[in-house]
């Protein structure tokens, strides 16, 4: 077997996470995930790269020297806590080129873009009494490979719920009443993300995922 990556398996347990180093991996059996994420709250664009063995739920991998990964030429650093690579850029970066060079010398370059979104001028008042609530964002309807996610973060420690839609030409997220009922009444924080998942341009036989994500500035609304 050729030179390969050092496997770092992050095994979730009830009380701790354990990292293990295992045997070498065929470079063509690596699944890749590249993400470009702009957070309007802090005016920073984050670039992330995750490598897994074989599939999107496979063991996470740490690159062995001299394999490298970069975003727009900036070397991405290993984050041991999350078992992924990352770097960041001040301000918004609407596109970025990710380049990964494996241990066989193969170079894979993928370009990711992000699409902006914003909140409506008048924010909705959400109500548990309504059979259904709706949230309409400000911006273009959803295009191919786009989706919208609205996180509603309540005052409790475990009452964050996510509502999403990926229907072509959609302009509104429907908030299911049963799920909304799991969020306590009061002022809640809204996190609005627009996601774009184009096809990968260069990949191994195991494929991967490209994700461009834009988060508008958070808002608070009343949930009664």
C-alpha positions in Angstrom: 0.0 0.0 0.0 1.2 3.5 -0.9 2.0 6.3 1.6 -1.2 7.6 3.1 -2.9 9.6 5.7 -2.8 9.1 9.4 -6.3 8.2 10.5 -7.6 10.1 13.5 -10.9 8.5 14.5 -13.0 10.7 16.7 -15.1 8.1 18.5 -18.1 9.6 20.4 -18.7 8.2 23.8 -21.1 9.1 26.6 -18.5 11.0 28.5 -15.5 11.6 26.3 -14.1 11.6 22.8 -11.1 9.3 21.9 -8.7 9.7 19.1 -7.1 6.7 17.5 -4.3 6.3 14.9 -4.9 3.4 12.5 -3.3 1.9 9.4 -2.6 3.6 6.1 -5.3 4.6 3.6 -5.4 4.4 -0.2 -5.5 8.1 -1.4 -8.3 7.3 -3.8 -10.6 6.2 -1.0 -10.7 9.6 0.7 -14.0 11.5 0.8 -13.6 15.3 1.0 -15.7 18.2 2.3 -14.8 21.8 1.6 -16.9 24.7 3.1 -16.8 28.5 2.7 -18.8 30.2 5.4 -19.3 34.0 5.8 -20.7 35.2 9.1 -22.1 38.7 8.8 -22.2 38.9 12.6 -18.4 39.2 12.8 -17.6 40.1 9.2 -15.3 37.1 8.8 -15.2 34.3 6.1 -14.2 30.9 7.3 -12.8 28.1 5.2 -13.0 24.5 6.4 -11.8 21.2 5.0 -12.6 17.8 6.3 -11.2 14.5 5.1 -12.9 11.1 5.8 -12.3 7.5 4.9 -14.5 6.3 2.1 -17.8 8.1 2.9 -19.3 11.2 4.6 -19.7 9.2 7.8 -16.3 7.5 7.6 -13.4 8.0 10.0 -12.0 11.6 10.0 -8.5 11.9 8.6 -5.5 14.0 9.4 -3.1 14.7 6.5 0.3 13.2 6.6 3.3 15.3 5.4 3.8 16.3 2.6 0.1 16.3 1.8 -1.4 19.8 2.1 -4.7 21.7 1.8 -5.2 25.4 1.2 -7.9 28.0 0.5 -7.0 30.8 -2.0 -3.4 30.0 -1.4 -3.6 30.2 2.4 -2.4 27.1 4.2 -5.2 25.6 6.3 -4.3 24.6 9.9 -5.3 21.4 11.7 -8.0 21.8 14.4 -7.5 18.8 16.6 -10.7 19.4 18.6 -12.9 19.3 15.5 -10.6 17.0 13.4 -10.7 19.4 10.4 -8.6 22.0 8.7 -9.4 25.7 8.8 -8.4 29.3 8.0 -10.2 32.6 7.9 -10.3 35.8 6.0 -11.3 39.3 7.2 -14.5 40.5 5.5 -16.6 38.7 2.9 -15.0 36.4 0.3 -17.7 35.4 -2.1 -15.6 32.7 -3.8 -12.6 30.7 -2.9 -10.5 28.0 -4.5 -9.7 25.0 -2.3 -6.6 22.9 -3.3 -5.7 19.6 -1.8 -2.5 17.7 -2.8 -2.5 14.1 -1.7 0.4 11.8 -0.9 0.5 10.5 -4.5 1.1 14.0 -5.8 -2.4 14.4 -7.2 -3.9 17.9 -7.0 -7.6 18.5 -6.6 -8.9 22.1 -6.9 -12.5 23.0 -6.2 -14.1 26.5 -6.3 -16.9 27.4 -3.9 -19.2 30.4 -4.0 -21.7 31.8 -1.5 -25.0 33.6 -2.1 -26.2 36.3 0.2 -29.5 36.7 2.1 -31.0 39.1 4.5 -34.0 39.5 6.9 -37.2 41.2 5.9 -37.6 44.9 6.9 -40.4 43.9 9.3 -39.6 40.8 11.4 -42.5 38.4 12.1 -44.0 37.8 15.5 -44.1 34.0 16.1 -47.0 32.4 18.0 -47.6 29.0 19.5 -51.3 29.6 19.0 -51.0 29.7 15.2 -51.4 26.3 13.5 -48.5 27.3 11.2 -46.0 30.2 11.1 -44.1 31.5 8.1 -40.8 33.2 7.6 -40.1 35.0 4.3 -36.5 36.1 3.8 -35.4 39.2 1.8 -33.6 38.2 -1.4 -33.9 36.0 -4.5 -36.0 32.8 -4.5 -34.0 29.6 -4.1 -32.1 28.4 -7.2 -30.7 25.0 -8.1 -28.6 23.5 -5.3 -29.6 26.2 -2.8 -31.4 25.8 0.5 -32.4 28.0 3.4 -32.1 27.2 7.1 -33.6 29.1 10.0 -32.3 28.3 13.5 -34.6 29.4 16.3 -32.7 29.6 19.5 -34.8 29.8 22.6 -34.0 30.8 26.2 -33.6 27.1 27.3 -30.4 25.1 27.0 -31.9 22.6 24.6 -34.7 24.3 22.7 -32.9 25.3 19.5 -34.9 24.0 16.5 -34.0 24.2 12.8 -36.4 24.8 10.0 -35.3 24.5 6.4 -36.4 24.4 2.7 -34.7 23.5 -0.5 -37.6 23.7 -3.0 -36.7 25.5 -6.3 -38.1 29.0 -6.4 -39.2 28.9 -2.8 -39.3 32.3 -0.9 -40.7 31.2 2.4 -39.9 28.8 5.2 -42.8 27.0 6.8 -42.4 26.7 10.6 -44.0 23.4 11.7 -46.2 24.1 14.8 -45.2 20.8 16.6 -41.5 21.6 16.3 -42.0 25.3 17.2 -43.9 24.1 20.3 -40.6 22.7 21.5 -39.2 26.2 21.9 -40.1 28.1 25.1 -42.0 31.4 24.8 -40.1 34.6 25.1 -37.5 36.4 23.0 -35.8 34.0 20.7 -32.7 34.5 18.5 -32.9 33.8 14.8 -29.9 32.5 12.8 -30.5 32.6 9.0 -28.3 30.6 6.7 -28.4 30.4 2.9 -26.5 27.3 1.6 -25.2 26.5 -1.8 -24.0 23.0 -2.7 -22.6 22.9 -6.3 -21.1 19.8 -7.9 -17.5 19.1 -7.1 -15.1 19.8 -10.0 -12.2 17.6 -9.0 -12.5 14.6 -6.6 -11.4 11.1 -5.8 -13.5 8.0 -6.7 -15.3 8.5 -3.3 -16.5 12.0 -4.1 -17.3 14.7 -1.6 -19.2 17.8 -0.8 -18.9 21.5 -1.5 -20.8 23.9 0.7 -21.0 27.7 0.5 -22.9 29.2 3.4 -23.9 32.8 4.2 -25.2 33.8 7.6 -27.1 37.1 7.9 -26.8 39.2 11.1 -28.7 37.5 13.9 -32.1 39.0 15.0 -34.3 38.5 18.0 -38.1 38.2 17.8 -40.9 37.5 20.2 -42.3 33.9 20.4 -45.6 34.1 22.3 
